């Protein structure tokens, strides 16, 4: 995971791919792109909630056992669910600020 802009996303994906392309014990499977209002908040929330995976030293790539192709979609669904929760929290905070 990384926080980036549309302009730099290709460079970030290439950098991540290069980290793992020569390591035979890992299979570089998929990239998931998620747009968010507050990307830093979503980034931290995913790091906290995904406790069943192993994160690399930088904390931006996680390693997990892939059982079938459905796991890629399962991970994507989990990230999108966290995105929705973060948006709800942000909008509730905005409503609170406006009411006070």
N, CA and C atoms as a LAMMPS dump frame, in Angstrom:
ITEM: TIMESTEP
0
ITEM: NUMBER OF ATOMS
300
ITEM: BOX BOUNDS ff ff ff
-5.0000000000000000e+02 5.0000000000000000e+02
-5.0000000000000000e+02 5.0000000000000000e+02
-5.0000000000000000e+02 5.0000000000000000e+02
ITEM: ATOMS id mol type element x y z
1 1 1 N 0.842 -1.176 0
2 1 2 C 0 0 0
3 1 3 C 0.88 1.228 0
4 2 1 N 0.445 2.202 -0.692
5 2 2 C 1.147 3.467 -0.68
6 2 3 C 0.17 4.563 -1.028
7 3 1 N 0.477 5.726 -0.544
8 3 2 C -0.338 6.897 -0.834
9 3 3 C 0.335 7.614 -1.986
10 4 1 N -0.403 7.825 -3.057
11 4 2 C 0.191 8.4 -4.252
12 4 3 C -0.859 9.185 -5.028
13 5 1 N -0.416 9.781 -6.099
14 5 2 C -1.32 10.508 -6.991
15 5 3 C -1.427 9.737 -8.306
16 6 1 N -2.358 10.138 -9.144
17 6 2 C -2.521 9.476 -10.442
18 6 3 C -1.256 9.578 -11.282
19 7 1 N -0.535 10.671 -11.125
20 7 2 C 0.679 10.898 -11.907
21 7 3 C 1.781 9.902 -11.529
22 8 1 N 1.886 9.551 -10.249
23 8 2 C 2.988 8.718 -9.767
24 8 3 C 2.625 7.257 -9.555
25 9 1 N 1.389 6.862 -9.771
26 9 2 C 0.973 5.504 -9.43
27 9 3 C 1.724 4.448 -10.243
28 10 1 N 2.015 4.723 -11.501
29 10 2 C 2.757 3.774 -12.324
30 10 3 C 4.157 3.528 -11.787
31 11 1 N 4.834 4.602 -11.368
32 11 2 C 6.178 4.468 -10.796
33 11 3 C 6.147 3.661 -9.504
34 12 1 N 5.127 3.894 -8.677
35 12 2 C 5.006 3.175 -7.407
36 12 3 C 4.764 1.683 -7.644
37 13 1 N 3.906 1.353 -8.594
38 13 2 C 3.652 -0.055 -8.923
39 13 3 C 4.912 -0.727 -9.457
40 14 1 N 5.652 -0.04 -10.322
41 14 2 C 6.891 -0.604 -10.86
42 14 3 C 7.911 -0.846 -9.757
43 15 1 N 8.025 0.096 -8.836
44 15 2 C 8.959 -0.064 -7.72
45 15 3 C 8.593 -1.286 -6.877
46 16 1 N 7.315 -1.45 -6.58
47 16 2 C 6.867 -2.595 -5.784
48 16 3 C 7.102 -3.899 -6.535
49 17 1 N 6.825 -3.921 -7.822
50 17 2 C 7.045 -5.12 -8.625
51 17 3 C 8.521 -5.509 -8.632
52 18 1 N 9.41 -4.51 -8.771
53 18 2 C 10.847 -4.779 -8.787
54 18 3 C 11.346 -5.347 -7.464
55 19 1 N 10.712 -4.957 -6.361
56 19 2 C 11.117 -5.49 -5.064
57 19 3 C 10.928 -6.998 -4.978
58 20 1 N 9.907 -7.51 -5.651
59 20 2 C 9.537 -8.912 -5.5
60 20 3 C 9.757 -9.775 -6.738
61 21 1 N 10.167 -9.211 -7.859
62 21 2 C 10.257 -10.02 -9.073
63 21 3 C 11.384 -11.043 -9.033
64 22 1 N 12.444 -10.806 -8.297
65 22 2 C 13.563 -11.744 -8.235
66 22 3 C 13.472 -12.709 -7.058
67 23 1 N 12.444 -12.601 -6.281
68 23 2 C 12.28 -13.477 -5.118
69 23 3 C 11.314 -14.597 -5.487
70 24 1 N 11.857 -15.788 -5.641
71 24 2 C 11.073 -16.925 -6.128
72 24 3 C 10.022 -17.392 -5.124
73 25 1 N 10.235 -17.126 -3.847
74 25 2 C 9.278 -17.601 -2.841
75 25 3 C 8.002 -16.766 -2.803
76 26 1 N 8.008 -15.632 -3.498
77 26 2 C 6.828 -14.766 -3.539
78 26 3 C 6.271 -14.705 -4.95
79 27 1 N 4.972 -14.607 -5.027
80 27 2 C 4.307 -14.431 -6.312
81 27 3 C 3.624 -13.072 -6.294
82 28 1 N 4.051 -12.209 -7.17
83 28 2 C 3.474 -10.872 -7.292
84 28 3 C 2.163 -11.017 -8.047
85 29 1 N 1.044 -10.812 -7.347
86 29 2 C -0.25 -11.169 -7.918
87 29 3 C -1.027 -9.985 -8.445
88 30 1 N -1.298 -9.012 -7.618
89 30 2 C -2.261 -8.005 -8.021
90 30 3 C -2.004 -6.696 -7.299
91 31 1 N -2.413 -5.618 -7.942
92 31 2 C -2.424 -4.297 -7.329
93 31 3 C -3.871 -3.873 -7.175
94 32 1 N -4.183 -3.276 -6.06
95 32 2 C -5.527 -2.771 -5.817
96 32 3 C -5.423 -1.263 -5.672
97 33 1 N -6.154 -0.529 -6.485
98 33 2 C -6.179 0.93 -6.391
99 33 3 C -7.497 1.358 -5.77
100 34 1 N -7.408 2.175 -4.735
101 34 2 C -8.602 2.657 -4.044
102 34 3 C -8.474 4.163 -3.887
103 35 1 N -9.453 4.883 -4.404
104 35 2 C -9.471 6.326 -4.212
105 35 3 C -10.182 6.621 -2.906
106 36 1 N -9.641 7.566 -2.171
107 36 2 C -10.217 7.88 -0.871
108 36 3 C -10.116 9.374 -0.614
109 37 1 N -11.053 9.879 0.178
110 37 2 C -11.03 11.291 0.548
111 37 3 C -9.83 11.561 1.439
112 38 1 N -9.6 10.682 2.393
113 38 2 C -8.463 10.813 3.307
114 38 3 C -7.615 9.542 3.203
115 39 1 N -6.678 9.556 2.28
116 39 2 C -5.884 8.366 1.988
117 39 3 C -5.032 7.926 3.172
118 40 1 N -4.465 8.865 3.906
119 40 2 C -3.609 8.512 5.047
120 40 3 C -4.404 7.754 6.105
121 41 1 N -5.604 8.182 6.366
122 41 2 C -6.453 7.523 7.35
123 41 3 C -6.792 6.096 6.922
124 42 1 N -7.142 5.916 5.656
125 42 2 C -7.445 4.577 5.148
126 42 3 C -6.209 3.699 5.199
127 43 1 N -5.059 4.245 4.868
128 43 2 C -3.788 3.521 4.901
129 43 3 C -3.519 2.97 6.297
130 44 1 N -3.652 3.815 7.303
131 44 2 C -3.417 3.387 8.69
132 44 3 C -4.457 2.375 9.156
133 45 1 N -5.692 2.574 8.752
134 45 2 C -6.762 1.658 9.161
135 45 3 C -6.544 0.26 8.581
136 46 1 N -6.139 0.182 7.324
137 46 2 C -5.865 -1.119 6.708
138 46 3 C -4.701 -1.793 7.424
139 47 1 N -3.661 -1.026 7.757
140 47 2 C -2.532 -1.613 8.473
141 47 3 C -2.957 -2.173 9.826
142 48 1 N -3.878 -1.508 10.503
143 48 2 C -4.338 -1.979 11.81
144 48 3 C -5.286 -3.165 11.696
145 49 1 N -6.153 -3.155 10.7
146 49 2 C -7.181 -4.193 10.572
147 49 3 C -6.67 -5.477 9.93
148 50 1 N -5.675 -5.387 9.075
149 50 2 C -5.155 -6.577 8.408
150 50 3 C -4.082 -7.221 9.288
151 51 1 N -4.505 -7.823 10.369
152 51 2 C -3.566 -8.456 11.296
153 51 3 C -3.241 -9.886 10.899
154 52 1 N -4.001 -10.451 9.963
155 52 2 C -3.777 -11.83 9.545
156 52 3 C -2.764 -11.956 8.408
157 53 1 N -2.115 -10.861 8.045
158 53 2 C -1.112 -10.872 6.982
159 53 3 C 0.216 -10.388 7.551
160 54 1 N 1.291 -10.648 6.825
161 54 2 C 2.622 -10.209 7.246
162 54 3 C 3.021 -9.001 6.406
163 55 1 N 3.327 -7.888 7.072
164 55 2 C 3.715 -6.655 6.38
165 55 3 C 5.224 -6.624 6.188
166 56 1 N 5.691 -5.996 5.112
167 56 2 C 7.13 -5.852 4.905
168 56 3 C 7.68 -4.764 5.827
169 57 1 N 8.988 -4.533 5.77
170 57 2 C 9.635 -3.567 6.668
171 57 3 C 9.122 -2.147 6.481
172 58 1 N 8.791 -1.786 5.257
173 58 2 C 8.287 -0.44 4.987
174 58 3 C 6.832 -0.279 5.395
175 59 1 N 6.136 -1.39 5.599
176 59 2 C 4.735 -1.33 5.986
177 59 3 C 3.802 -1.005 4.842
178 60 1 N 4.268 -1.218 3.605
179 60 2 C 3.415 -0.871 2.469
180 60 3 C 3.022 -2.061 1.601
181 61 1 N 3.609 -3.218 1.836
182 61 2 C 3.272 -4.428 1.088
183 61 3 C 3.031 -5.532 2.1
184 62 1 N 1.955 -6.283 1.899
185 62 2 C 1.744 -7.403 2.804
186 62 3 C 1.78 -8.715 2.052
187 63 1 N 2.187 -9.736 2.785
188 63 2 C 2.317 -11.071 2.224
189 63 3 C 1.266 -11.952 2.88
190 64 1 N 0.6 -12.76 2.08
191 64 2 C -0.423 -13.655 2.598
192 64 3 C -0.462 -14.91 1.744
193 65 1 N -0.961 -15.978 2.316
194 65 2 C -1.153 -17.202 1.548
195 65 3 C -2.354 -17.012 0.641
196 66 1 N -2.169 -17.272 -0.628
197 66 2 C -3.256 -17.113 -1.596
198 66 3 C -3.837 -18.487 -1.908
199 67 1 N -5.086 -18.651 -1.57
200 67 2 C -5.774 -19.906 -1.836
201 67 3 C -6.793 -19.627 -2.93
202 68 1 N -6.432 -19.92 -4.158
203 68 2 C -7.331 -19.643 -5.275
204 68 3 C -7.311 -18.174 -5.652
205 69 1 N -7.997 -17.861 -6.718
206 69 2 C -8.038 -16.477 -7.2
207 69 3 C -9.041 -15.629 -6.44
208 70 1 N -9.916 -16.238 -5.687
209 70 2 C -10.934 -15.476 -4.968
210 70 3 C -10.333 -14.628 -3.854
211 71 1 N -9.16 -14.999 -3.365
212 71 2 C -8.546 -14.236 -2.284
213 71 3 C -8.211 -12.81 -2.698
214 72 1 N -7.824 -12.609 -3.944
215 72 2 C -7.535 -11.256 -4.424
216 72 3 C -8.787 -10.401 -4.292
217 73 1 N -9.926 -10.962 -4.667
218 73 2 C -11.183 -10.222 -4.578
219 73 3 C -11.618 -10.069 -3.131
220 74 1 N -11.335 -11.057 -2.298
221 74 2 C -11.669 -10.948 -0.88
222 74 3 C -10.899 -9.819 -0.212
223 75 1 N -9.627 -9.708 -0.538
224 75 2 C -8.806 -8.623 0.005
225 75 3 C -9.32 -7.282 -0.507
226 76 1 N -9.627 -7.216 -1.787
227 76 2 C -10.161 -5.986 -2.365
228 76 3 C -11.468 -5.588 -1.687
229 77 1 N -12.343 -6.548 -1.452
230 77 2 C -13.613 -6.261 -0.772
231 77 3 C -13.385 -5.736 0.637
232 78 1 N -12.406 -6.31 1.348
233 78 2 C -12.102 -5.837 2.704
234 78 3 C -11.597 -4.399 2.687
235 79 1 N -10.74 -4.072 1.728
236 79 2 C -10.208 -2.707 1.628
237 79 3 C -11.328 -1.725 1.297
238 80 1 N -12.203 -2.09 0.369
239 80 2 C -13.316 -1.201 0.013
240 80 3 C -14.285 -1.019 1.176
241 81 1 N -14.5 -2.067 1.974
242 81 2 C -15.365 -1.939 3.152
243 81 3 C -14.753 -0.963 4.156
244 82 1 N -13.438 -1.033 4.346
245 82 2 C -12.763 -0.089 5.237
246 82 3 C -12.836 1.328 4.675
247 83 1 N -12.776 1.461 3.361
248 83 2 C -12.907 2.778 2.721
249 83 3 C -14.274 3.382 3.016
250 84 1 N -15.312 2.584 2.914
251 84 2 C -16.667 3.067 3.201
252 84 3 C -16.783 3.493 4.659
253 85 1 N -16.219 2.697 5.573
254 85 2 C -16.241 3.057 6.996
255 85 3 C -15.51 4.369 7.246
256 86 1 N -14.367 4.555 6.591
257 86 2 C -13.603 5.787 6.762
258 86 3 C -14.371 6.992 6.235
259 87 1 N -15.035 6.833 5.116
260 87 2 C -15.842 7.935 4.574
261 87 3 C -16.978 8.287 5.525
262 88 1 N -17.635 7.276 6.092
263 88 2 C -18.712 7.54 7.049
264 88 3 C -18.183 8.285 8.268
265 89 1 N -17.024 7.856 8.771
266 89 2 C -16.43 8.531 9.929
267 89 3 C -16.095 9.983 9.6
268 90 1 N -15.528 10.213 8.431
269 90 2 C -15.159 11.562 8.027
270 90 3 C -16.391 12.451 7.887
271 91 1 N -17.433 11.955 7.238
272 91 2 C -18.635 12.759 7.044
273 91 3 C -19.361 13.009 8.36
274 92 1 N -19.347 12.04 9.266
275 92 2 C -19.933 12.262 10.59
276 92 3 C -19.151 13.324 11.354
277 93 1 N -17.84 13.324 11.208
278 93 2 C -17.009 14.337 11.856
279 93 3 C -17.315 15.725 11.286
280 94 1 N -17.478 15.794 9.966
281 94 2 C -17.817 17.075 9.331
282 94 3 C -19.169 17.574 9.828
283 95 1 N -20.138 16.682 9.94
284 95 2 C -21.458 17.059 10.466
285 95 3 C -21.34 17.573 11.896
286 96 1 N -20.514 16.91 12.704
287 96 2 C -20.31 17.326 14.09
288 96 3 C -19.698 18.721 14.154
289 97 1 N -18.688 18.966 13.337
290 97 2 C -18.029 20.275 13.317
291 97 3 C -19.011 21.357 12.877
292 98 1 N -19.831 21.07 11.883
293 98 2 C -20.802 22.054 11.399
294 98 3 C -21.887 22.351 12.424
295 99 1 N -22.243 21.373 13.235
296 99 2 C -23.317 21.583 14.209
297 99 3 C -22.842 22.326 15.454
298 100 1 N -21.556 22.342 15.698
299 100 2 C -21.062 23.024 16.909
300 100 3 C -20.559 24.412 16.635
